Amino acid sequence: MLVAALIVFAIATAMPASAATVDASLDRETVPAGNGALLTLTIAGNKLGQIELPEVADLIIQGRDQSRQIQSFNGQTSVSLTCTYAVGSNTPGTYQIPPINVTVDGQKLTTKPLTLKVLAAAATQPPAGIPALPPGAAPAAEEPADASGRRFGFLTVEPATSQRTHVYVGEIAPVRIRAWLPEDARVQLRSGIQPEGKAFTLHHVSERPKQDTEIKDGKRYTVVTWYGGISATKAGKYPASLSLDATVAVRDTAAPKPRRRTGGPFDDPFFDSVLDRINTPMIQKDVTLKSDDQEIEVRPLPSVGRPDGFTGAVGDFKFEGCEIPADWKTGEPQQIGASLGGTGNFSLMAAPGLTPPDGWKTYPGKGDFTPRDEAAFSGIKRFQFNAVPRKGGTQDIALSFSFFDPDAAAYKTLTTPPKKITVTGADLVDVQPNTTAAVKEPAKPQDQLVGQHRVMTPPGSLVPLVARPAFARVLGVAALLCLLGKPLAWLRIRRRDPARLARAAMEKASHEALLTATRCADARDAAGFFAAARHAIQLRLGALWNQPAPAITLAEIRARIPADSPVARFFQQADLSAYGRHGAADLLPQWRDLLAEALASLTPTTR
């Protein structure tokens, strides 16, 4: 071995020298008192000389390991030396590590100065560091096998704001989702957070989770926190749990400990834990992190006290402003603006209505939502829609909006202060269908007295009634009427069939919604196009599924039909438009094709 080392050294010194460099770095900038950071000194050159370590009061620097590498490329040979030192102190404070002097190829090189902050032993350490133990505490023993299956981490779900243990149908309840991962684990996420069952739908999961370090059940975890919301479309009690697919690598605490050098100021369990963690091998596994099943009660929206203008908004809202023109003319439309802010399910929020409603004709408009938090639970939604006055004169009008407050468990109606407007022009009169005057039945002749005296009574025929030709004709007409009676009765019942009448009303409303979608598409109004088209599909699905059209959401569709169906894909695009991610000029031709494909797929077999 000595001869081989001399040969290598002779070859290294005989080759041309490359540029000499020296670099020093710390693996962390903050450690608890009694623990240490790793200082790595990397020296590159041909002839490596003496290393001069600085001396700092109360700061301990102890050598741990060295490794030398010799590389040759295109006739050029370089020698690099990596030295590892444990640096720390038992006294809290901020320590400046002066430049380290190293002689390389006959010249003296220096490193950049470093700073190490030593915290009190009981202080909380930043996530990048090694956790500190309380003063006087013994080092942690070997971790036993995790019988609960949480060695690689787990999820927890808890309400983010409200303390209620129940939610309402259509309500998006904010939740805090936390992934508890072992402190030294290396994690790669392989999926997003998904509900385990079909009873609940997950909304608005924050794209940038927060990371922190917490202690749970006496064990320190790296905690990754997301904010999102869950909603349900059916009343009842259902278990709610979430899952997340990830690849997790943890320390193999069952592996044998590496041999440690004895002696020196850091020969204690606190300081040696640094190298033990680095040298301990990792165990990697593909896991599915799950939260415990938590039963959540889903209550239906009460029918008592439901306002006529309620369209499904659940939350807490208020008017942020309204814009109503002061001068109008009957029969001519103008645009009205309104802004509603607060917290709740903005995706189901419809535009406020005009009060009094009988004097106006309104048309669907568009709404733009601006979130005020990362999870889009609070924000402001601005509506713009057209209205046509029916009556002239000076009048007071206002905007009204109804919603259900889940915390108060009651419906509420907001009304803006009345505004006085002037409407010119004559009142509009609805055209009534032409009606034909009923034909009066002729007066029935009075019964004539039948004479009882031979002289007053004309002689009659002695032919029996059944033998007369007129009797046969009467019987034929009666038989024909009997045959036609059943079809005529069926036609009469069919004309008054409630199902047929409801289906005809649905077809008419769906046709009007599709005409509105076509007009919005021609005007490159993406939000209006998706709103009208989604309403048309909701009407048809409501008729097929026997459900109210506003209650049909993307979650209900995915629970009944495949997620890759044209209807589900169109609703997903409509949700993206409702959250304000498409502008007016972003209406793509394939969205029209997708709408046509979705309408074609709605058949009686779509159950």
C-alpha positions as CSV (number, residue, x, y, z in Angstrom):
1,M,0.0,0.0,0.0
2,L,2.8,2.4,0.8
3,V,4.6,1.7,-2.5
4,A,1.3,2.3,-4.4
5,A,0.7,5.5,-2.6
6,L,4.2,6.7,-3.5
7,I,3.7,5.8,-7.1
8,V,0.4,7.7,-7.2
9,F,2.0,10.7,-5.5
10,A,4.9,10.6,-8.0
11,I,2.6,10.5,-10.9
12,A,0.5,13.4,-9.5
13,T,3.5,15.6,-8.9
14,A,5.0,14.8,-12.3
15,M,1.9,15.9,-14.3
16,P,1.2,19.5,-15.3
17,A,-0.7,21.4,-12.7
18,S,-4.2,22.7,-13.1
19,A,-5.7,25.8,-11.6
20,A,-5.7,25.6,-7.8
21,T,-8.9,26.4,-5.9
22,V,-10.2,26.3,-2.3
23,D,-13.8,26.4,-1.2
24,A,-15.5,26.0,2.2
25,S,-19.3,25.6,2.9
26,L,-21.6,24.7,5.8
27,D,-24.5,22.3,5.3
28,R,-26.7,24.6,7.5
29,E,-26.4,28.0,9.1
30,T,-28.3,27.4,12.3
31,V,-27.9,24.6,14.9
32,P,-28.9,24.0,18.5
33,A,-26.3,24.3,21.3
34,G,-24.6,20.9,21.7
35,N,-25.2,20.0,18.0
36,G,-23.0,20.6,15.1
37,A,-23.0,21.5,11.4
38,L,-20.8,19.9,8.7
39,L,-18.1,22.1,7.3
40,T,-16.8,20.8,3.9
41,L,-13.4,22.1,2.7
42,T,-12.7,21.3,-1.0
43,I,-9.1,21.8,-2.2
44,A,-8.2,21.3,-5.9
45,G,-4.6,21.5,-7.2
46,N,-1.5,19.5,-7.8
47,K,0.6,19.9,-4.6
48,L,-1.6,20.1,-1.6
49,G,0.1,21.7,1.5
50,Q,-0.9,22.6,5.0
51,I,-4.4,23.5,6.2
52,E,-4.6,26.3,8.8
53,L,-7.8,26.1,10.8
54,P,-8.8,29.3,12.6
55,E,-9.4,29.5,16.3
56,V,-12.7,31.1,17.5
57,A,-13.6,31.5,21.1
58,D,-16.2,28.9,22.3
59,L,-16.4,27.4,18.8
60,I,-15.2,23.9,18.3
61,I,-13.9,22.6,15.0
62,Q,-13.1,18.9,14.8
63,G,-11.9,16.9,11.8
64,R,-14.1,14.0,10.8
65,D,-13.1,12.6,7.4
66,Q,-10.9,13.1,4.3
67,S,-11.1,11.8,0.8
68,R,-8.6,12.4,-2.1
69,Q,-9.3,12.1,-5.8
70,I,-6.9,12.1,-8.8
71,Q,-8.3,12.8,-12.2
72,S,-6.5,12.9,-15.6
73,F,-8.0,14.3,-18.7
74,N,-6.2,15.1,-22.0
75,G,-2.8,14.9,-20.3
76,Q,-3.9,17.2,-17.5
77,T,-3.9,15.8,-14.0
78,S,-5.7,17.4,-11.0
79,V,-5.8,16.3,-7.4
80,S,-8.7,17.3,-5.1
81,L,-9.0,16.8,-1.4
82,T,-12.3,17.0,0.5
83,C,-12.1,17.4,4.2
84,T,-15.1,17.3,6.5
85,Y,-15.2,19.0,9.9
86,A,-17.8,19.1,12.6
87,V,-18.4,22.7,13.8
88,G,-20.5,23.7,16.8
89,S,-20.6,25.1,20.3
90,N,-22.2,24.5,23.6
91,T,-22.7,28.2,24.1
92,P,-25.5,29.9,22.1
93,G,-24.5,32.8,19.9
94,T,-23.5,33.9,16.4
95,Y,-20.0,32.8,15.4
96,Q,-18.0,34.2,12.5
97,I,-15.7,31.6,11.0
98,P,-12.7,33.5,9.5
99,P,-11.2,32.5,6.2
100,I,-9.3,29.2,6.2
101,N,-5.7,29.4,4.8
102,V,-4.5,26.5,2.6
103,T,-1.2,26.2,0.8
104,V,-1.8,24.7,-2.8
105,D,1.0,24.5,-5.4
106,G,3.2,26.7,-3.3
107,Q,0.7,29.5,-3.0
108,K,-1.5,30.4,-0.1
109,L,-5.2,30.5,-0.8
110,T,-8.1,31.5,1.5
111,T,-11.8,30.6,1.7
112,K,-14.7,33.0,2.2
113,P,-15.7,33.7,5.8
114,L,-18.7,31.7,7.1
115,T,-21.3,32.4,9.8
116,L,-22.9,29.9,12.1
117,K,-25.7,30.7,14.5
118,V,-26.0,28.5,17.6
119,L,-29.4,28.5,19.3
120,A,-30.4,27.6,22.8
121,A,-31.0,23.9,23.1
122,A,-34.7,24.3,23.7
123,A,-35.2,26.7,20.8
124,T,-37.1,25.7,17.6
125,Q,-34.7,25.0,14.7
126,P,-35.5,25.9,11.1
127,P,-36.7,23.0,8.9
128,A,-33.3,22.5,7.3
129,G,-31.6,21.7,10.6
130,I,-31.5,18.8,13.0
131,P,-34.0,19.1,15.8
132,A,-32.7,20.1,19.2
133,L,-33.3,18.1,22.3
134,P,-34.3,19.8,25.6
135,P,-31.4,20.5,27.9
136,G,-30.4,17.4,29.8
137,A,-32.5,15.0,27.7
138,A,-31.1,11.7,26.6
139,P,-30.6,10.9,22.9
140,A,-33.5,9.3,21.2
141,A,-33.5,5.5,21.2
142,E,-33.9,3.3,18.1
143,E,-37.3,3.8,16.5
144,P,-39.5,0.7,16.9
145,A,-41.3,-0.8,14.0
146,D,-44.3,1.3,13.2
147,A,-47.3,-1.0,13.7
148,S,-49.8,1.7,12.7
149,G,-48.5,1.9,9.1
150,R,-47.5,5.6,9.5
151,R,-43.8,5.2,9.2
152,F,-43.8,6.8,5.8
153,G,-46.3,9.5,6.8
154,F,-50.0,10.2,6.9
155,L,-52.7,12.8,6.1
156,T,-55.0,14.8,8.4
157,V,-58.1,16.8,7.4
158,E,-59.7,19.4,9.6
159,P,-62.0,22.4,9.2
160,A,-60.1,25.5,8.3
161,T,-62.4,28.1,9.8
162,S,-65.9,26.9,11.0
163,Q,-66.3,24.8,14.1
164,R,-69.4,23.1,12.7
165,T,-69.4,19.3,12.4
166,H,-71.9,19.3,9.5
167,V,-72.2,20.9,6.1
168,Y,-75.1,21.6,3.7
169,V,-75.8,20.4,0.2
170,G,-74.0,22.7,-2.2
171,E,-71.8,24.3,0.5
172,I,-68.1,24.3,-0.1
173,A,-66.6,23.8,3.4
174,P,-63.0,25.0,3.7
175,V,-60.6,22.4,5.1
176,R,-57.0,22.3,6.0
177,I,-55.1,19.2,4.6
178,R,-51.8,18.3,6.2
179,A,-49.3,15.7,5.2
180,W,-47.2,14.6,8.1
181,L,-43.8,13.3,6.9
182,P,-40.9,12.0,8.9
183,E,-38.4,14.8,9.6
184,D,-35.5,13.4,7.5
185,A,-37.7,11.9,4.7
186,R,-37.2,12.6,1.0
187,V,-40.6,12.9,-0.7
188,Q,-41.7,13.0,-4.3
189,L,-45.5,13.4,-4.9
190,R,-46.9,11.2,-7.6
191,S,-50.5,12.5,-7.6
192,G,-52.7,15.3,-6.4
193,I,-54.9,15.0,-3.3
194,Q,-58.0,12.9,-4.1
195,P,-61.2,12.0,-2.1
196,E,-61.4,8.3,-1.3
197,G,-65.2,8.0,-1.9
198,K,-67.7,9.5,-4.3
199,A,-69.8,11.3,-1.7
200,F,-67.6,14.4,-1.6
201,T,-65.8,16.5,-4.2
202,L,-62.6,18.4,-3.5
203,H,-62.3,22.0,-4.7
204,H,-59.7,24.8,-4.9
205,V,-56.7,23.0,-3.5
206,S,-53.9,25.5,-3.1
207,E,-51.1,25.1,-5.6
208,R,-48.3,26.2,-3.3
209,P,-48.5,24.3,0.0
210,K,-46.9,25.7,3.2
211,Q,-44.1,23.7,4.9
212,D,-43.2,23.7,8.6
213,T,-41.9,21.5,11.4
214,E,-44.1,20.3,14.2
215,I,-44.1,17.7,17.0
216,K,-46.9,15.2,17.1
217,D,-47.2,12.3,19.7
218,G,-43.6,13.1,20.8
219,K,-42.2,12.8,17.2
220,R,-41.0,15.6,15.0
221,Y,-42.5,15.8,11.5
222,T,-42.1,17.9,8.4
223,V,-45.7,19.2,7.8
224,V,-46.9,20.2,4.4
225,T,-50.2,22.1,4.5
226,W,-52.7,22.7,1.7
227,Y,-56.0,24.5,1.9
228,G,-59.1,23.4,-0.1
229,G,-62.8,22.7,0.2
230,I,-65.2,19.8,0.1
231,S,-68.8,19.7,-1.0
232,A,-71.5,17.1,-1.3
233,T,-74.6,16.9,-3.6
234,K,-76.7,14.5,-1.5
235,A,-77.9,14.7,2.1
236,G,-76.8,12.0,4.6
237,K,-73.9,10.9,6.7
238,Y,-70.8,9.8,4.8
239,P,-67.2,8.9,5.7
240,A,-64.7,11.5,4.3
241,S,-61.1,10.7,3.8
242,L,-58.4,11.9,1.4
243,S,-55.4,10.2,-0.2
244,L,-52.1,11.2,-1.8
245,D,-49.7,9.0,-3.8
246,A,-46.0,9.6,-3.1
247,T,-42.6,8.1,-3.1
248,V,-41.1,8.4,0.4
249,A,-37.5,7.6,1.5
250,V,-36.9,7.4,5.3
251,R,-33.8,6.5,7.4
252,D,-33.3,2.9,8.0
253,T,-33.0,3.0,11.8
254,A,-32.5,-0.7,12.0
255,A,-29.2,-0.5,10.0
256,P,-26.0,-0.8,12.0
257,K,-24.4,2.5,13.2
258,P,-21.2,3.5,11.5
259,R,-18.0,3.6,13.6
260,R,-17.4,6.9,15.2
261,R,-14.1,8.4,16.2
262,T,-13.7,8.7,20.0
263,G,-12.1,11.5,21.9
264,G,-12.3,15.2,21.3
265,P,-14.7,17.9,22.5
266,F,-17.6,16.6,20.4
267,D,-17.5,13.0,21.6
268,D,-21.1,13.0,22.9
269,P,-24.5,11.8,21.5
270,F,-25.7,15.3,20.6
271,F,-22.8,16.1,18.2
272,D,-22.4,12.6,16.8
273,S,-26.0,12.5,15.7
274,V,-25.1,14.7,12.7
275,L,-22.9,12.1,11.1
276,D,-25.2,9.3,12.2
277,R,-28.0,10.8,10.2
278,I,-25.9,11.4,7.1
279,N,-24.4,7.9,7.1
280,T,-27.6,6.1,7.8
281,P,-29.0,4.4,4.6
282,M,-32.4,5.3,3.3
283,I,-35.4,3.0,2.6
284,Q,-37.6,4.1,-0.4
285,K,-41.2,3.0,-0.9
286,D,-44.2,4.0,-3.1
287,V,-47.0,4.7,-0.6
288,T,-50.5,6.1,-0.5
289,L,-50.9,8.5,2.4
290,K,-54.4,8.5,3.7
291,S,-56.4,10.4,6.3
292,D,-58.5,8.7,8.9
293,D,-62.2,8.3,7.9
294,Q,-64.2,11.1,9.4
295,E,-68.0,10.9,9.2
296,I,-69.5,14.2,8.0
297,E,-73.2,14.9,8.2
298,V,-74.6,16.5,5.0
299,R,-77.8,18.3,5.7
300,P,-80.3,19.3,3.0
301,L,-81.1,23.0,2.4
302,P,-84.4,23.7,4.3
303,S,-87.5,24.3,2.2
304,V,-89.2,26.5,4.8
305,G,-88.4,30.1,4.2
306,R,-86.7,29.6,0.8
307,P,-86.9,32.9,-1.1
308,D,-88.2,32.9,-4.7
309,G,-84.9,34.4,-5.9
310,F,-82.7,31.7,-4.3
311,T,-80.5,30.1,-7.0
312,G,-78.2,27.9,-4.9
313,A,-75.6,30.3,-3.4
314,V,-74.4,29.1,0.0
315,G,-72.1,31.2,2.2
316,D,-71.9,34.8,3.5
317,F,-72.1,37.6,1.0
318,K,-72.7,41.3,0.8
319,F,-73.0,43.9,-2.0
320,E,-69.8,45.6,-2.9
321,G,-71.4,48.0,-5.4
322,C,-73.9,48.3,-8.2
323,E,-74.2,50.4,-11.3
324,I,-77.7,51.2,-12.6
325,P,-78.2,53.9,-15.3
326,A,-80.5,56.8,-14.4
327,D,-82.2,57.3,-17.8
328,W,-84.0,54.5,-19.6
329,K,-86.4,54.0,-22.5
330,T,-89.0,51.3,-22.7
331,G,-88.1,48.4,-25.0
332,E,-84.4,49.4,-25.2
333,P,-81.8,47.3,-23.2
334,Q,-79.1,48.8,-21.1
335,Q,-76.3,47.2,-19.0
336,I,-76.4,46.8,-15.2
337,G,-73.4,46.0,-13.1
338,A,-73.2,44.5,-9.6
339,S,-70.5,43.3,-7.4
340,L,-70.9,40.7,-4.6
341,G,-68.2,39.8,-2.1
342,G,-67.8,37.4,0.8
343,T,-67.1,33.7,1.2
344,G,-68.9,30.7,-0.2
345,N,-69.6,28.8,-3.4
346,F,-69.1,31.5,-6.0
347,S,-69.4,29.0,-8.8
348,L,-73.1,28.6,-8.1
349,M,-73.8,32.3,-7.7
350,A,-76.2,33.8,-10.2
351,A,-76.6,37.5,-10.9
352,P,-78.9,39.5,-8.6
353,G,-82.4,40.3,-9.7
354,L,-84.2,43.6,-10.2
355,T,-86.9,44.8,-7.8
356,P,-89.7,45.1,-8.6
357,P,-89.3,42.2,-11.1
358,D,-92.6,42.5,-13.0
359,G,-91.5,45.8,-14.6
360,W,-88.4,44.4,-16.2
361,K,-87.1,41.8,-18.7
362,T,-83.6,40.7,-18.0
363,Y,-81.1,38.7,-20.1
364,P,-78.2,36.4,-19.0
365,G,-74.9,38.1,-18.7
366,K,-71.4,37.2,-17.5
367,G,-69.6,37.2,-14.2
368,D,-66.0,37.5,-13.4
369,F,-64.6,36.2,-10.1
370,T,-61.5,37.6,-8.3
371,P,-60.3,35.5,-5.4
372,R,-59.0,37.1,-2.2
373,D,-57.2,34.1,-0.8
374,E,-55.1,31.2,-2.1
375,A,-57.9,28.7,-1.9
376,A,-60.5,31.0,-3.6
377,F,-63.0,30.7,-0.7
378,S,-63.3,34.5,-0.4
379,G,-63.4,37.0,-3.1
380,I,-65.6,39.2,-5.2
381,K,-67.7,38.4,-8.2
382,R,-68.7,41.1,-10.7
383,F,-71.8,40.7,-12.8
384,Q,-72.9,42.5,-16.0
385,F,-76.2,41.8,-17.6
386,N,-78.8,43.6,-19.8
387,A,-82.3,44.7,-18.8
388,V,-85.3,46.2,-20.6
389,P,-87.9,48.3,-18.8
390,R,-91.6,47.5,-19.5
391,K,-93.2,50.5,-17.9
392,G,-92.5,54.2,-18.3
393,G,-92.3,57.0,-15.7
394,T,-90.2,57.8,-12.7
395,Q,-89.7,54.8,-10.4
396,D,-87.5,53.4,-7.7
397,I,-85.6,50.2,-8.5
398,A,-83.0,48.1,-6.5
399,L,-81.0,44.9,-6.8
400,S,-81.8,41.9,-4.6
401,F,-79.8,38.7,-3.9
402,S,-80.8,35.7,-1.8
403,F,-78.4,33.1,-0.3
404,F,-78.3,30.5,2.5
405,D,-76.0,31.3,5.4
406,P,-74.8,27.9,6.8
407,D,-73.5,29.3,10.0
408,A,-76.8,30.9,10.8
409,A,-78.8,28.0,9.2
410,A,-81.1,30.5,7.6
411,Y,-81.9,32.2,4.2
412,K,-81.0,35.8,3.8
413,T,-81.8,38.4,1.2
414,L,-79.7,41.4,0.4
415,T,-81.2,44.5,-1.2
416,T,-79.3,47.6,-2.4
417,P,-80.6,51.1,-1.6
418,P,-83.3,52.1,-4.0
419,K,-82.3,54.3,-6.9
420,K,-84.7,56.7,-8.7
421,I,-84.7,56.3,-12.5
422,T,-86.6,57.9,-15.3
423,V,-88.1,55.7,-18.1
424,T,-89.4,57.4,-21.2
425,G,-91.7,55.8,-23.7
426,A,-95.0,54.0,-23.6
427,D,-95.7,51.0,-21.5
428,L,-95.1,47.7,-23.2
429,V,-98.2,45.6,-23.6
430,D,-97.9,41.8,-23.9
431,V,-99.5,40.5,-27.0
432,Q,-102.3,38.1,-26.1
433,P,-103.1,35.2,-28.4
434,N,-106.2,35.4,-30.6
435,T,-109.2,33.7,-29.2
436,T,-112.3,32.7,-31.1
437,A,-115.7,33.6,-29.6
438,A,-117.5,30.6,-28.3
439,V,-120.4,29.4,-30.4
440,K,-123.7,29.6,-28.6
441,E,-125.6,26.4,-28.5
442,P,-129.1,26.6,-30.0
443,A,-131.9,26.8,-27.6
444,K,-133.5,23.5,-26.9
445,P,-137.1,23.3,-28.1
446,Q,-139.7,22.9,-25.4
447,D,-141.2,19.5,-24.9
448,Q,-144.5,19.2,-26.8
449,L,-147.5,17.7,-25.2
450,V,-148.3,14.2,-26.4
451,G,-152.0,13.9,-27.4
452,Q,-153.9,11.2,-25.6
453,H,-157.1,11.3,-27.7
454,R,-157.4,9.3,-30.9
455,V,-158.5,12.3,-32.8
456,M,-155.5,14.4,-31.8
457,T,-152.9,11.6,-32.2
458,P,-151.6,10.9,-35.8
459,P,-151.5,7.2,-36.8
460,G,-148.2,5.5,-36.4
461,S,-146.4,2.8,-38.2
462,L,-146.6,-0.7,-36.9
463,V,-143.1,-1.7,-38.0
464,P,-140.9,-2.6,-34.9
465,L,-138.2,-0.1,-34.1
466,V,-135.3,-2.6,-34.5
467,A,-136.6,-3.3,-38.0
468,R,-136.4,0.2,-39.2
469,P,-133.4,1.4,-41.4
470,A,-132.7,4.4,-39.1
471,F,-132.1,2.1,-36.1
472,A,-129.3,0.3,-38.0
473,R,-127.6,3.6,-38.8
474,V,-127.8,4.7,-35.2
475,L,-126.2,1.4,-34.1
476,G,-123.4,1.9,-36.6
477,V,-122.6,5.4,-35.4
478,A,-122.6,4.2,-31.8
479,A,-120.3,1.3,-32.6
480,L,-117.9,3.7,-34.4
481,L,-117.9,6.1,-31.5
482,C,-117.1,3.2,-29.1
483,L,-114.1,2.3,-31.3
484,L,-112.9,5.9,-31.4
485,G,-113.5,6.5,-27.7
486,K,-110.3,4.9,-26.4
487,P,-107.9,6.6,-28.8
488,L,-109.6,9.9,-28.2
489,A,-109.4,9.4,-24.4
490,W,-105.7,8.5,-24.8
491,L,-105.1,11.7,-26.8
492,R,-106.9,13.8,-24.2
493,I,-104.8,12.3,-21.3
494,R,-101.6,12.7,-23.3
495,R,-102.3,16.4,-23.9
496,R,-102.6,16.9,-20.2
497,D,-99.7,14.6,-19.1
498,P,-97.5,16.6,-16.6
499,A,-94.4,14.7,-17.7
500,R,-95.0,15.7,-21.4
501,L,-95.7,19.3,-20.4
502,A,-92.5,19.4,-18.3
503,R,-90.5,17.8,-21.1
504,A,-91.8,20.4,-23.5
505,A,-90.9,23.3,-21.1
506,M,-87.5,21.8,-20.7
507,E,-87.0,21.6,-24.4
508,K,-88.0,25.2,-24.9
509,A,-85.8,26.4,-22.1
510,S,-82.9,24.3,-23.4
511,H,-83.4,25.7,-26.9
512,E,-83.4,29.3,-25.6
513,A,-80.2,28.6,-23.6
514,L,-78.5,27.1,-26.7
515,L,-79.5,30.2,-28.8
516,T,-77.9,32.4,-26.1
517,A,-74.8,30.3,-26.2
518,T,-74.6,30.7,-30.0
519,R,-75.0,34.5,-29.7
520,C,-72.3,34.6,-27.0
521,A,-70.0,32.4,-29.1
522,D,-70.4,34.7,-32.1
523,A,-69.6,37.7,-29.8
524,R,-66.5,35.8,-28.5
525,D,-68.0,35.9,-25.0
526,A,-66.4,32.8,-23.4
527,A,-68.0,33.2,-20.0
528,G,-71.5,33.8,-21.4
529,F,-71.1,30.9,-23.8
530,F,-70.1,28.4,-21.1
531,A,-72.8,29.7,-18.7
532,A,-75.6,29.3,-21.2
533,A,-74.3,26.0,-22.6
534,R,-73.9,24.5,-19.2
535,H,-77.5,25.6,-18.3
536,A,-78.8,23.8,-21.4
537,I,-77.0,20.6,-20.5
538,Q,-78.2,20.9,-16.8
539,L,-81.8,21.1,-18.0
540,R,-81.5,18.0,-20.1
541,L,-79.6,16.0,-17.4
542,G,-82.2,17.2,-14.9
543,A,-85.0,15.7,-17.0
544,L,-83.1,12.4,-17.4
545,W,-82.1,12.1,-13.8
546,N,-85.2,13.7,-12.2
547,Q,-83.2,16.3,-10.4
548,P,-83.3,20.1,-10.2
549,A,-81.0,21.5,-12.9
550,P,-79.0,23.9,-10.6
551,A,-78.0,20.9,-8.4
552,I,-76.2,19.1,-11.2
553,T,-72.5,19.8,-10.9
554,L,-69.3,18.3,-12.2
555,A,-69.1,16.1,-9.1
556,E,-72.6,14.7,-9.8
557,I,-71.8,14.0,-13.4
558,R,-68.5,12.2,-12.6
559,A,-70.4,10.1,-10.1
560,R,-72.9,8.9,-12.7
561,I,-71.1,8.8,-16.0
562,P,-67.4,8.3,-17.0
563,A,-65.0,11.2,-16.3
564,D,-63.8,11.2,-19.9
565,S,-67.3,11.7,-21.3
566,P,-68.0,14.8,-23.5
567,V,-70.4,16.1,-20.8
568,A,-67.8,15.8,-18.0
569,R,-65.1,17.4,-20.2
570,F,-67.4,20.3,-21.1
571,F,-68.3,20.9,-17.5
572,Q,-64.7,20.9,-16.5
573,Q,-64.0,23.6,-19.2
574,A,-67.0,25.5,-17.9
575,D,-65.7,25.5,-14.4
576,L,-62.4,26.9,-15.6
577,S,-64.3,29.7,-17.3
578,A,-66.3,30.3,-14.2
579,Y,-63.2,30.8,-12.1
580,G,-62.0,33.5,-14.6
581,R,-59.2,31.6,-16.3
582,H,-60.5,32.3,-19.9
583,G,-60.8,35.8,-21.4
584,A,-63.2,37.0,-24.0
585,A,-60.8,36.3,-26.8
586,D,-60.0,32.7,-25.7
587,L,-63.1,31.1,-27.2
588,L,-61.7,28.1,-29.1
589,P,-63.6,26.4,-32.0
590,Q,-63.1,23.0,-30.3
591,W,-65.3,24.1,-27.4
592,R,-68.2,24.4,-29.8
593,D,-67.5,21.0,-31.1
594,L,-67.2,19.7,-27.6
595,L,-70.7,21.2,-26.8
596,A,-72.2,19.5,-29.8
597,E,-70.6,16.2,-28.9
598,A,-71.9,16.6,-25.3
599,L,-75.4,17.3,-26.5
600,A,-75.3,14.3,-28.9
601,S,-74.3,12.0,-26.0
602,L,-77.4,12.9,-23.9
603,T,-79.7,10.0,-24.6
604,P,-82.2,8.2,-22.3
605,T,-79.4,5.7,-21.6
606,T,-77.4,8.5,-19.9
607,R,-78.2,7.4,-16.4
